[in-house]
Amino acid sequence: MSIKNRKKDHVELTVNSDVFYKKSSGFERYDFIHNALPETNLQDVHTEAVFLGRKFSYPLFISSMTGGYSEAGAINAQIARFCEKWNLPFGVGSQRAMLEDPSEIESFSVVRDAAPTAFIAANIGGAQLTGGLQNDDIDLLIESIRANAIIVHLNPLQEFMQPEGDTAFEGIEKGIKQLAERVQCPVIVKETGAGINKQCAEQLLRNGVKVIDVAGAGGTSWAKVENLRDRQKNPLHNFNDWGLPTVDCIVEVNELRKRYKFEMIASGGIRSSFDVVKSLALGADFAATAQPVIKALVDGGPDALDSLMETWHRETRIILTLLGCRNIRDVTRNHLVEI
Ligand SMILES: Cc1cc2nc3c(=O)[nH]c(=O)nc-3n(C[C@H](O)[C@H](O)[C@H](O)COP(=O)(O)O)c2cc1C
């Protein structure tokens, strides 16, 4: 099956089917400590957050999703306009399709026209780096969208569940190291929902990676998505719940701060403003989300996406005020209790 059809399946299934982990991301293990005397005024509370030296209106990265077929271009343009309007960073989906078929470049490059000043990240799979990507290809990934960063996604579990998946993983680490040496922009490495633990994060940081997006379990299960595809004749449902809960990844990876300078994105099952603020309290610099964005956009269009963001923004300001914090960076582990 072509990449194009696979990417179409992914959007269709993540919007219309139950593709979620049974296990939770772990945020319900923590509660905010209510402060009845916050001594803070809502009007003085702000949600701006800094990521890779740039100020954004809210600590939410819109995770990499799509591209590589014409309808994906329309989705990408809408996400781009949304991020330009709200001053949020975002990533395009895997650009492998455009390396294989240059006629698909436009479904990605459309984001830069729609979001001339936004922070946009390119995206390629770790599996594509095993043989070392050609320099021309790397330049094309970045230049086609004038990317501010490049994301490498690691998805060994998903590859195993795909009938057409790549299952040769040797050499990905070296490929990431070469990429980090080669490109001018920061390299971000993410999972796609099975999580990055402390040991894996350390390997990545030693190889020049600047940002770890833990992308843990508790949200979209990519094993489940692949097992539900029509083309899947031999689903392996036992793997549907495989992965490290997001909260465990955040807490573990945060321990590396003593020895490495890096930024951490919390993602995988971020489903509310409460999850965003808890992520930051547990040590992440930023949060990211995928499925709620594509669901809102496909079901309700740009207005639904605006409304989702308005709610998260409003709730976050209330949470901060109730905690007695004026800014996102004032939130700490001391604002949470384990329940
Ligand atoms: C429709 C869709 C397509 C996706 N395609 C990609 C992709 O091309 N590259 C990538 O790195 N992650 C991709 N992802 C994974 C997300 O970026 C994210 O890591 C994962 O879905 C977990 O986050 P969530 O629980 O908020 O959905 C995709 C997610 C969705 C919903």
The ligand as an ORCA input file, in Angstrom:
! r2SCAN-3c Opt
* xyz 0 1
  C      -3.587     11.392     12.265
  C      -2.248     11.290     12.933
  C      -1.108     11.114     12.146
  C       0.163     11.037     12.734
  N       1.284     10.986     11.945
  C       2.512     11.161     12.512
  C       3.675     11.361     11.708
  O       3.624     11.366     10.477
  N       4.872     11.550     12.345
  C       4.970     11.559     13.716
  O       6.052     11.793     14.268
  N       3.881     11.332     14.497
  C       2.676     11.153     13.938
  N       1.556     10.994     14.719
  C       1.731     10.751     16.164
  C       1.533     11.986     17.013
  O       2.441     12.999     16.670
  C       1.633     11.664     18.547
  O       2.974     11.371     18.879
  C       0.756     10.508     19.003
  O      -0.479     10.451     18.311
  C       0.466     10.563     20.500
  O      -0.177     11.759     20.844
  P      -1.778     11.858     21.171
  O      -2.061     10.846     22.234
  O      -1.978     13.273     21.594
  O      -2.486     11.538     19.886
  C       0.292     11.073     14.151
  C      -0.879     11.240     14.939
  C      -2.132     11.354     14.357
  C      -3.346     11.538     15.234
*
